[in-house]
Amino acid sequence: MTKVTTPSQLKAELESQKTYLLEACLMAFNQLPNQRTKGAFPSTYALAAKIDHLLQQEKK
């Protein structure tokens, strides 16, 4: 993490880190075999699809 001095710099740094983390999670989920999950998403592929959708919306 870079040295942050203003609130706007902090916000930009957090957004950057969030995107980086989501991209890493998406890559990891795509390497796993599809498995059923409990909770909000029925499978690991469904969770990866949602993460991908969120990343695509951030790019717009």
mmCIF file of the N, C-alpha and C atoms, coordinates in Angstrom:
data_MODEL
# 
_entry.id   MODEL 
# 
loop_
_atom_site.group_PDB 
_atom_site.id 
_atom_site.type_symbol 
_atom_site.label_atom_id 
_atom_site.label_alt_id 
_atom_site.label_comp_id 
_atom_site.label_asym_id 
_atom_site.label_entity_id 
_atom_site.label_seq_id 
_atom_site.pdbx_PDB_ins_code 
_atom_site.Cartn_x 
_atom_site.Cartn_y 
_atom_site.Cartn_z 
_atom_site.occupancy 
_atom_site.B_iso_or_equiv 
_atom_site.pdbx_formal_charge 
_atom_site.auth_seq_id 
_atom_site.auth_comp_id 
_atom_site.auth_asym_id 
_atom_site.auth_atom_id 
_atom_site.pdbx_PDB_model_num 
ATOM 1   N N  . MET A 1 1  ? 0.836   -1.174  0.000   1.00 0.00 ? 1  MET A N  1 
ATOM 2   C CA . MET A 1 1  ? 0.000   0.000   0.000   1.00 0.00 ? 1  MET A CA 1 
ATOM 3   C C  . MET A 1 1  ? 0.881   1.237   0.000   1.00 0.00 ? 1  MET A C  1 
ATOM 4   N N  . THR A 1 2  ? 0.529   2.219   -0.817  1.00 0.00 ? 2  THR A N  1 
ATOM 5   C CA . THR A 1 2  ? 1.316   3.441   -0.902  1.00 0.00 ? 2  THR A CA 1 
ATOM 6   C C  . THR A 1 2  ? 0.984   4.364   0.260   1.00 0.00 ? 2  THR A C  1 
ATOM 7   N N  . LYS A 1 3  ? 1.802   5.371   0.466   1.00 0.00 ? 3  LYS A N  1 
ATOM 8   C CA . LYS A 1 3  ? 1.547   6.334   1.537   1.00 0.00 ? 3  LYS A CA 1 
ATOM 9   C C  . LYS A 1 3  ? 0.395   7.240   1.123   1.00 0.00 ? 3  LYS A C  1 
ATOM 10  N N  . VAL A 1 4  ? -0.639  7.272   1.936   1.00 0.00 ? 4  VAL A N  1 
ATOM 11  C CA . VAL A 1 4  ? -1.848  8.027   1.635   1.00 0.00 ? 4  VAL A CA 1 
ATOM 12  C C  . VAL A 1 4  ? -1.920  9.209   2.582   1.00 0.00 ? 4  VAL A C  1 
ATOM 13  N N  . THR A 1 5  ? -2.225  10.403  2.015   1.00 0.00 ? 5  THR A N  1 
ATOM 14  C CA . THR A 1 5  ? -2.247  11.591  2.859   1.00 0.00 ? 5  THR A CA 1 
ATOM 15  C C  . THR A 1 5  ? -3.599  12.300  2.877   1.00 0.00 ? 5  THR A C  1 
ATOM 16  N N  . THR A 1 6  ? -4.436  12.094  1.895   1.00 0.00 ? 6  THR A N  1 
ATOM 17  C CA . THR A 1 6  ? -5.729  12.784  1.868   1.00 0.00 ? 6  THR A CA 1 
ATOM 18  C C  . THR A 1 6  ? -6.863  11.760  1.786   1.00 0.00 ? 6  THR A C  1 
ATOM 19  N N  . PRO A 1 7  ? -8.061  12.163  2.165   1.00 0.00 ? 7  PRO A N  1 
ATOM 20  C CA . PRO A 1 7  ? -9.198  11.241  2.056   1.00 0.00 ? 7  PRO A CA 1 
ATOM 21  C C  . PRO A 1 7  ? -9.439  10.739  0.627   1.00 0.00 ? 7  PRO A C  1 
ATOM 22  N N  . SER A 1 8  ? -9.273  11.591  -0.357  1.00 0.00 ? 8  SER A N  1 
ATOM 23  C CA . SER A 1 8  ? -9.484  11.147  -1.739  1.00 0.00 ? 8  SER A CA 1 
ATOM 24  C C  . SER A 1 8  ? -8.419  10.146  -2.169  1.00 0.00 ? 8  SER A C  1 
ATOM 25  N N  . GLN A 1 9  ? -7.189  10.314  -1.706  1.00 0.00 ? 9  GLN A N  1 
ATOM 26  C CA . GLN A 1 9  ? -6.142  9.337   -2.004  1.00 0.00 ? 9  GLN A CA 1 
ATOM 27  C C  . GLN A 1 9  ? -6.429  8.008   -1.316  1.00 0.00 ? 9  GLN A C  1 
ATOM 28  N N  . LEU A 1 10 ? -6.946  8.074   -0.092  1.00 0.00 ? 10 LEU A N  1 
ATOM 29  C CA . LEU A 1 10 ? -7.300  6.857   0.636   1.00 0.00 ? 10 LEU A CA 1 
ATOM 30  C C  . LEU A 1 10 ? -8.404  6.102   -0.090  1.00 0.00 ? 10 LEU A C  1 
ATOM 31  N N  . LYS A 1 11 ? -9.414  6.828   -0.554  1.00 0.00 ? 11 LYS A N  1 
ATOM 32  C CA . LYS A 1 11 ? -10.515 6.192   -1.285  1.00 0.00 ? 11 LYS A CA 1 
ATOM 33  C C  . LYS A 1 11 ? -10.003 5.522   -2.559  1.00 0.00 ? 11 LYS A C  1 
ATOM 34  N N  . ALA A 1 12 ? -9.155  6.194   -3.302  1.00 0.00 ? 12 ALA A N  1 
ATOM 35  C CA . ALA A 1 12 ? -8.610  5.631   -4.533  1.00 0.00 ? 12 ALA A CA 1 
ATOM 36  C C  . ALA A 1 12 ? -7.764  4.393   -4.241  1.00 0.00 ? 12 ALA A C  1 
ATOM 37  N N  . GLU A 1 13 ? -6.983  4.428   -3.181  1.00 0.00 ? 13 GLU A N  1 
ATOM 38  C CA . GLU A 1 13 ? -6.148  3.285   -2.808  1.00 0.00 ? 13 GLU A CA 1 
ATOM 39  C C  . GLU A 1 13 ? -7.015  2.093   -2.406  1.00 0.00 ? 13 GLU A C  1 
ATOM 40  N N  . LEU A 1 14 ? -8.065  2.336   -1.637  1.00 0.00 ? 14 LEU A N  1 
ATOM 41  C CA . LEU A 1 14 ? -8.957  1.253   -1.232  1.00 0.00 ? 14 LEU A CA 1 
ATOM 42  C C  . LEU A 1 14 ? -9.675  0.635   -2.428  1.00 0.00 ? 14 LEU A C  1 
ATOM 43  N N  . GLU A 1 15 ? -10.120 1.443   -3.369  1.00 0.00 ? 15 GLU A N  1 
ATOM 44  C CA . GLU A 1 15 ? -10.775 0.929   -4.573  1.00 0.00 ? 15 GLU A CA 1 
ATOM 45  C C  . GLU A 1 15 ? -9.805  0.069   -5.378  1.00 0.00 ? 15 GLU A C  1 
ATOM 46  N N  . SER A 1 16 ? -8.571  0.519   -5.472  1.00 0.00 ? 16 SER A N  1 
ATOM 47  C CA . SER A 1 16 ? -7.557  -0.232  -6.198  1.00 0.00 ? 16 SER A CA 1 
ATOM 48  C C  . SER A 1 16 ? -7.312  -1.585  -5.536  1.00 0.00 ? 16 SER A C  1 
ATOM 49  N N  . GLN A 1 17 ? -7.191  -1.593  -4.219  1.00 0.00 ? 17 GLN A N  1 
ATOM 50  C CA . GLN A 1 17 ? -6.948  -2.836  -3.487  1.00 0.00 ? 17 GLN A CA 1 
ATOM 51  C C  . GLN A 1 17 ? -8.154  -3.775  -3.587  1.00 0.00 ? 17 GLN A C  1 
ATOM 52  N N  . LYS A 1 18 ? -9.374  -3.220  -3.556  1.00 0.00 ? 18 LYS A N  1 
ATOM 53  C CA . LYS A 1 18 ? -10.580 -4.032  -3.656  1.00 0.00 ? 18 LYS A CA 1 
ATOM 54  C C  . LYS A 1 18 ? -10.638 -4.717  -5.015  1.00 0.00 ? 18 LYS A C  1 
ATOM 55  N N  . THR A 1 19 ? -10.353 -3.990  -6.067  1.00 0.00 ? 19 THR A N  1 
ATOM 56  C CA . THR A 1 19 ? -10.367 -4.563  -7.407  1.00 0.00 ? 19 THR A CA 1 
ATOM 57  C C  . THR A 1 19 ? -9.306  -5.651  -7.538  1.00 0.00 ? 19 THR A C  1 
ATOM 58  N N  . TYR A 1 20 ? -8.130  -5.398  -7.024  1.00 0.00 ? 20 TYR A N  1 
ATOM 59  C CA . TYR A 1 20 ? -7.043  -6.383  -7.070  1.00 0.00 ? 20 TYR A CA 1 
ATOM 60  C C  . TYR A 1 20 ? -7.446  -7.664  -6.347  1.00 0.00 ? 20 TYR A C  1 
ATOM 61  N N  . LEU A 1 21 ? -8.060  -7.526  -5.171  1.00 0.00 ? 21 LEU A N  1 
ATOM 62  C CA . LEU A 1 21 ? -8.481  -8.682  -4.390  1.00 0.00 ? 21 LEU A CA 1 
ATOM 63  C C  . LEU A 1 21 ? -9.582  -9.465  -5.108  1.00 0.00 ? 21 LEU A C  1 
ATOM 64  N N  . LEU A 1 22 ? -10.559 -8.767  -5.683  1.00 0.00 ? 22 LEU A N  1 
ATOM 65  C CA . LEU A 1 22 ? -11.629 -9.447  -6.420  1.00 0.00 ? 22 LEU A CA 1 
ATOM 66  C C  . LEU A 1 22 ? -11.083 -10.192 -7.637  1.00 0.00 ? 22 LEU A C  1 
ATOM 67  N N  . GLU A 1 23 ? -10.137 -9.591  -8.347  1.00 0.00 ? 23 GLU A N  1 
ATOM 68  C CA . GLU A 1 23 ? -9.538  -10.258 -9.508  1.00 0.00 ? 23 GLU A CA 1 
ATOM 69  C C  . GLU A 1 23 ? -8.785  -11.519 -9.078  1.00 0.00 ? 23 GLU A C  1 
ATOM 70  N N  . ALA A 1 24 ? -8.083  -11.451 -7.956  1.00 0.00 ? 24 ALA A N  1 
ATOM 71  C CA . ALA A 1 24 ? -7.351  -12.626 -7.449  1.00 0.00 ? 24 ALA A CA 1 
ATOM 72  C C  . ALA A 1 24 ? -8.329  -13.724 -7.033  1.00 0.00 ? 24 ALA A C  1 
ATOM 73  N N  . CYS A 1 25 ? -9.422  -13.346 -6.390  1.00 0.00 ? 25 CYS A N  1 
ATOM 74  C CA . CYS A 1 25 ? -10.439 -14.337 -5.999  1.00 0.00 ? 25 CYS A CA 1 
ATOM 75  C C  . CYS A 1 25 ? -11.059 -14.985 -7.228  1.00 0.00 ? 25 CYS A C  1 
ATOM 76  N N  . LEU A 1 26 ? -11.360 -14.192 -8.235  1.00 0.00 ? 26 LEU A N  1 
ATOM 77  C CA . LEU A 1 26 ? -11.947 -14.727 -9.461  1.00 0.00 ? 26 LEU A CA 1 
ATOM 78  C C  . LEU A 1 26 ? -11.008 -15.736 -10.108 1.00 0.00 ? 26 LEU A C  1 
ATOM 79  N N  . MET A 1 27 ? -9.730  -15.415 -10.178 1.00 0.00 ? 27 MET A N  1 
ATOM 80  C CA . MET A 1 27 ? -8.764  -16.348 -10.754 1.00 0.00 ? 27 MET A CA 1 
ATOM 81  C C  . MET A 1 27 ? -8.726  -17.646 -9.956  1.00 0.00 ? 27 MET A C  1 
ATOM 82  N N  . ALA A 1 28 ? -8.755  -17.546 -8.640  1.00 0.00 ? 28 ALA A N  1 
ATOM 83  C CA . ALA A 1 28 ? -8.713  -18.741 -7.785  1.00 0.00 ? 28 ALA A CA 1 
ATOM 84  C C  . ALA A 1 28 ? -9.973  -19.586 -7.964  1.00 0.00 ? 28 ALA A C  1 
ATOM 85  N N  . PHE A 1 29 ? -11.140 -18.955 -7.973  1.00 0.00 ? 29 PHE A N  1 
ATOM 86  C CA . PHE A 1 29 ? -12.384 -19.706 -8.150  1.00 0.00 ? 29 PHE A CA 1 
ATOM 87  C C  . PHE A 1 29 ? -12.435 -20.388 -9.510  1.00 0.00 ? 29 PHE A C  1 
ATOM 88  N N  . ASN A 1 30 ? -11.900 -19.749 -10.527 1.00 0.00 ? 30 ASN A N  1 
ATOM 89  C CA . ASN A 1 30 ? -11.919 -20.344 -11.861 1.00 0.00 ? 30 ASN A CA 1 
ATOM 90  C C  . ASN A 1 30 ? -10.976 -21.547 -11.976 1.00 0.00 ? 30 ASN A C  1 
ATOM 91  N N  . GLN A 1 31 ? -10.049 -21.692 -11.057 1.00 0.00 ? 31 GLN A N  1 
ATOM 92  C CA . GLN A 1 31 ? -9.147  -22.837 -11.081 1.00 0.00 ? 31 GLN A CA 1 
ATOM 93  C C  . GLN A 1 31 ? -9.703  -24.030 -10.306 1.00 0.00 ? 31 GLN A C  1 
ATOM 94  N N  . LEU A 1 32 ? -10.724 -23.796 -9.505  1.00 0.00 ? 32 LEU A N  1 
ATOM 95  C CA . LEU A 1 32 ? -11.340 -24.877 -8.726  1.00 0.00 ? 32 LEU A CA 1 
ATOM 96  C C  . LEU A 1 32 ? -12.377 -25.618 -9.566  1.00 0.00 ? 32 LEU A C  1 
ATOM 97  N N  . PRO A 1 33 ? -12.558 -26.893 -9.307  1.00 0.00 ? 33 PRO A N  1 
ATOM 98  C CA . PRO A 1 33 ? -13.687 -27.581 -9.950  1.00 0.00 ? 33 PRO A CA 1 
ATOM 99  C C  . PRO A 1 33 ? -14.990 -27.046 -9.358  1.00 0.00 ? 33 PRO A C  1 
ATOM 100 N N  . ASN A 1 34 ? -16.040 -27.044 -10.158 1.00 0.00 ? 34 ASN A N  1 
ATOM 101 C CA . ASN A 1 34 ? -17.323 -26.547 -9.690  1.00 0.00 ? 34 ASN A CA 1 
ATOM 102 C C  . ASN A 1 34 ? -17.831 -27.416 -8.546  1.00 0.00 ? 34 ASN A C  1 
ATOM 103 N N  . GLN A 1 35 ? -18.222 -26.780 -7.460  1.00 0.00 ? 35 GLN A N  1 
ATOM 104 C CA . GLN A 1 35 ? -18.751 -27.488 -6.305  1.00 0.00 ? 35 GLN A CA 1 
ATOM 105 C C  . GLN A 1 35 ? -19.981 -26.759 -5.789  1.00 0.00 ? 35 GLN A C  1 
ATOM 106 N N  . ARG A 1 36 ? -20.908 -27.529 -5.244  1.00 0.00 ? 36 ARG A N  1 
ATOM 107 C CA . ARG A 1 36 ? -22.069 -26.914 -4.607  1.00 0.00 ? 36 ARG A CA 1 
ATOM 108 C C  . ARG A 1 36 ? -21.613 -26.192 -3.344  1.00 0.00 ? 36 ARG A C  1 
ATOM 109 N N  . THR A 1 37 ? -22.285 -25.090 -3.066  1.00 0.00 ? 37 THR A N  1 
ATOM 110 C CA . THR A 1 37 ? -21.993 -24.338 -1.852  1.00 0.00 ? 37 THR A CA 1 
ATOM 111 C C  . THR A 1 37 ? -23.289 -24.067 -1.108  1.00 0.00 ? 37 THR A C  1 
ATOM 112 N N  . LYS A 1 38 ? -23.155 -23.713 0.140   1.00 0.00 ? 38 LYS A N  1 
ATOM 113 C CA . LYS A 1 38 ? -24.312 -23.323 0.941   1.00 0.00 ? 38 LYS A CA 1 
ATOM 114 C C  . LYS A 1 38 ? -24.299 -21.802 1.040   1.00 0.00 ? 38 LYS A C  1 
ATOM 115 N N  . GLY A 1 39 ? -25.472 -21.227 1.084   1.00 0.00 ? 39 GLY A N  1 
ATOM 116 C CA . GLY A 1 39 ? -25.534 -19.785 1.245   1.00 0.00 ? 39 GLY A CA 1 
ATOM 117 C C  . GLY A 1 39 ? -26.107 -19.102 0.023   1.00 0.00 ? 39 GLY A C  1 
ATOM 118 N N  . ALA A 1 40 ? -25.602 -17.931 -0.246  1.00 0.00 ? 40 ALA A N  1 
ATOM 119 C CA . ALA A 1 40 ? -26.174 -17.071 -1.289  1.00 0.00 ? 40 ALA A CA 1 
ATOM 120 C C  . ALA A 1 40 ? -25.923 -17.574 -2.710  1.00 0.00 ? 40 ALA A C  1 
ATOM 121 N N  . PHE A 1 41 ? -24.887 -18.379 -2.901  1.00 0.00 ? 41 PHE A N  1 
ATOM 122 C CA . PHE A 1 41 ? -24.549 -18.858 -4.238  1.00 0.00 ? 41 PHE A CA 1 
ATOM 123 C C  . PHE A 1 41 ? -24.611 -20.381 -4.269  1.00 0.00 ? 41 PHE A C  1 
ATOM 124 N N  . PRO A 1 42 ? -25.261 -20.943 -5.292  1.00 0.00 ? 42 PRO A N  1 
ATOM 125 C CA . PRO A 1 42 ? -25.438 -22.397 -5.328  1.00 0.00 ? 42 PRO A CA 1 
ATOM 126 C C  . PRO A 1 42 ? -24.174 -23.180 -5.670  1.00 0.00 ? 42 PRO A C  1 
ATOM 127 N N  . SER A 1 43 ? -23.179 -22.508 -6.264  1.00 0.00 ? 43 SER A N  1 
ATOM 128 C CA . SER A 1 43 ? -21.960 -23.213 -6.660  1.00 0.00 ? 43 SER A CA 1 
ATOM 129 C C  . SER A 1 43 ? -20.788 -22.243 -6.729  1.00 0.00 ? 43 SER A C  1 
ATOM 130 N N  . THR A 1 44 ? -19.591 -22.816 -6.822  1.00 0.00 ? 44 THR A N  1 
ATOM 131 C CA . THR A 1 44 ? -18.406 -21.958 -6.959  1.00 0.00 ? 44 THR A CA 1 
ATOM 132 C C  . THR A 1 44 ? -18.417 -21.218 -8.291  1.00 0.00 ? 44 THR A C  1 
ATOM 133 N N  . TYR A 1 45 ? -18.976 -21.830 -9.342  1.00 0.00 ? 45 TYR A N  1 
ATOM 134 C CA . TYR A 1 45 ? -19.068 -21.137 -10.628 1.00 0.00 ? 45 TYR A CA 1 
ATOM 135 C C  . TYR A 1 45 ? -20.014 -19.945 -10.554 1.00 0.00 ? 45 TYR A C  1 
ATOM 136 N N  . ALA A 1 46 ? -21.110 -20.077 -9.809  1.00 0.00 ? 46 ALA A N  1 
ATOM 137 C CA . ALA A 1 46 ? -22.054 -18.969 -9.647  1.00 0.00 ? 46 ALA A CA 1 
ATOM 138 C C  . ALA A 1 46 ? -21.394 -17.805 -8.899  1.00 0.00 ? 46 ALA A C  1 
ATOM 139 N N  . LEU A 1 47 ? -20.606 -18.139 -7.898  1.00 0.00 ? 47 LEU A N  1 
ATOM 140 C CA . LEU A 1 47 ? -19.887 -17.096 -7.162  1.00 0.00 ? 47 LEU A CA 1 
ATOM 141 C C  . LEU A 1 47 ? -18.868 -16.408 -8.061  1.00 0.00 ? 47 LEU A C  1 
ATOM 142 N N  . ALA A 1 48 ? -18.132 -17.179 -8.846  1.00 0.00 ? 48 ALA A N  1 
ATOM 143 C CA . ALA A 1 48 ? -17.156 -16.596 -9.776  1.00 0.00 ? 48 ALA A CA 1 
ATOM 144 C C  . ALA A 1 48 ? -17.856 -15.712 -10.803 1.00 0.00 ? 48 ALA A C  1 
ATOM 145 N N  . ALA A 1 49 ? -19.025 -16.119 -11.274 1.00 0.00 ? 49 ALA A N  1 
ATOM 146 C CA . ALA A 1 49 ? -19.776 -15.318 -12.250 1.00 0.00 ? 49 ALA A CA 1 
ATOM 147 C C  . ALA A 1 49 ? -20.195 -13.984 -11.645 1.00 0.00 ? 49 ALA A C  1 
ATOM 148 N N  . LYS A 1 50 ? -20.598 -13.982 -10.383 1.00 0.00 ? 50 LYS A N  1 
ATOM 149 C CA . LYS A 1 50 ? -20.991 -12.745 -9.717  1.00 0.00 ? 50 LYS A CA 1 
ATOM 150 C C  . LYS A 1 50 ? -19.795 -11.827 -9.533  1.00 0.00 ? 50 LYS A C  1 
ATOM 151 N N  . ILE A 1 51 ? -18.659 -12.381 -9.139  1.00 0.00 ? 51 ILE A N  1 
ATOM 152 C CA . ILE A 1 51 ? -17.444 -11.570 -8.992  1.00 0.00 ? 51 ILE A CA 1 
ATOM 153 C C  . ILE A 1 51 ? -17.065 -10.966 -10.335 1.00 0.00 ? 51 ILE A C  1 
ATOM 154 N N  . ASP A 1 52 ? -17.125 -11.761 -11.404 1.00 0.00 ? 52 ASP A N  1 
ATOM 155 C CA . ASP A 1 52 ? -16.814 -11.262 -12.741 1.00 0.00 ? 52 ASP A CA 1 
ATOM 156 C C  . ASP A 1 52 ? -17.771 -10.135 -13.131 1.00 0.00 ? 52 ASP A C  1 
ATOM 157 N N  . HIS A 1 53 ? -19.034 -10.301 -12.839 1.00 0.00 ? 53 HIS A N  1 
ATOM 158 C CA . HIS A 1 53 ? -20.031 -9.275  -13.152 1.00 0.00 ? 53 HIS A CA 1 
ATOM 159 C C  . HIS A 1 53 ? -19.709 -7.966  -12.414 1.00 0.00 ? 53 HIS A C  1 
ATOM 160 N N  . LEU A 1 54 ? -19.349 -8.062  -11.136 1.00 0.00 ? 54 LEU A N  1 
ATOM 161 C CA . LEU A 1 54 ? -18.996 -6.876  -10.363 1.00 0.00 ? 54 LEU A CA 1 
ATOM 162 C C  . LEU A 1 54 ? -17.769 -6.175  -10.935 1.00 0.00 ? 54 LEU A C  1 
ATOM 163 N N  . LEU A 1 55 ? -16.781 -6.950  -11.343 1.00 0.00 ? 55 LEU A N  1 
ATOM 164 C CA . LEU A 1 55 ? -15.575 -6.358  -11.934 1.00 0.00 ? 55 LEU A CA 1 
ATOM 165 C C  . LEU A 1 55 ? -15.885 -5.674  -13.257 1.00 0.00 ? 55 LEU A C  1 
ATOM 166 N N  . GLN A 1 56 ? -16.754 -6.269  -14.069 1.00 0.00 ? 56 GLN A N  1 
ATOM 167 C CA . GLN A 1 56 ? -17.124 -5.669  -15.348 1.00 0.00 ? 56 GLN A CA 1 
ATOM 168 C C  . GLN A 1 56 ? -17.873 -4.355  -15.129 1.00 0.00 ? 56 GLN A C  1 
ATOM 169 N N  . GLN A 1 57 ? -18.717 -4.289  -14.107 1.00 0.00 ? 57 GLN A N  1 
ATOM 170 C CA . GLN A 1 57 ? -19.452 -3.061  -13.815 1.00 0.00 ? 57 GLN A CA 1 
ATOM 171 C C  . GLN A 1 57 ? -18.515 -1.963  -13.333 1.00 0.00 ? 57 GLN A C  1 
ATOM 172 N N  . GLU A 1 58 ? -17.477 -2.324  -12.590 1.00 0.00 ? 58 GLU A N  1 
ATOM 173 C CA . GLU A 1 58 ? -16.513 -1.327  -12.125 1.00 0.00 ? 58 GLU A CA 1 
ATOM 174 C C  . GLU A 1 58 ? -15.758 -0.692  -13.284 1.00 0.00 ? 58 GLU A C  1 
ATOM 175 N N  . LYS A 1 59 ? -15.557 -1.441  -14.359 1.00 0.00 ? 59 LYS A N  1 
ATOM 176 C CA . LYS A 1 59 ? -14.800 -0.937  -15.508 1.00 0.00 ? 59 LYS A CA 1 
ATOM 177 C C  . LYS A 1 59 ? -15.599 0.055   -16.347 1.00 0.00 ? 59 LYS A C  1 
ATOM 178 N N  . LYS A 1 60 ? -16.925 0.056   -16.188 1.00 0.00 ? 60 LYS A N  1 
ATOM 179 C CA . LYS A 1 60 ? -17.773 0.960   -16.983 1.00 0.00 ? 60 LYS A CA 1 
ATOM 180 C C  . LYS A 1 60 ? -17.744 2.360   -16.463 1.00 0.00 ? 60 LYS A C  1 
# 
